[in-house]
């Protein structure tokens, strides 16, 4: 597939971010598992308005992570799980399909926007479509991104000024910086 210099999948990732945030917000209200959302961000997400969710979702990188390591394998369909986790299955399915398409289109975009590693991209490319649906039932396959970065989640909800949003964009578009930056100094949100 051709590689485009544009971030063609950015809008798709931002739409998935919005759906993911609304999904986690609903789970918070129902006191269900938050898929690793840091505790410090839970109250901000619980109280977030639709406008704030839109602002946070505009982060130019997935706010979720797929865990597609070699030990993760598709599970057989379980009717009991279908009824209890149907919304989770739908969310995971949508993200898997989008990530698979992005990985076929551009490995670069799949890495940058979805946070996928090279082995995960190869796995998505090789996975038959029937297996993709089964993989969506796998426990623990979807989690929040930046689980150990409380400061980043707090900043996502506080940074409403254009300058702070630009800093967040620069952070997102430099792979690995979210891993390295906190050891030096966490970014300071613009008030």
C-alpha angles and dihedrals in degrees: 000000000000120000115227123205088220124083093245093168096050095096090048091052091048091051090049089048089055092048091046093050091049089047093052091044090055090048090051091053090049091045092239130143111298095207093244100313104165113256092237091062098046098084092046091052093043091055098036118126121226089255092054090047088054090051093049091045090057088074103125096234134058114277087206133060131214114218104213101157122152092266093058112094133170115268129219116261111271115197093205091054091047093062096044100042104028093126091049090049091051092049093048091046093052092048093046092051092048094046091048092051092047091049090053092046099044130353088199093058092044089054096043101040103029098032092234123160122227092257091051091050091051091048092051091048092051097043115108114233093246089056091050091063092048091047089058088067093057113118115242096013093122125051140151117278120241093025093167094043105087090160092058094050091047090049091050090059097040102041103091099139116094093241092055091047089052090053089051090050091052089049092052095047094054106073112218096018092102085058096047105033101072093059089062103036133319113244116261115233116234109241 
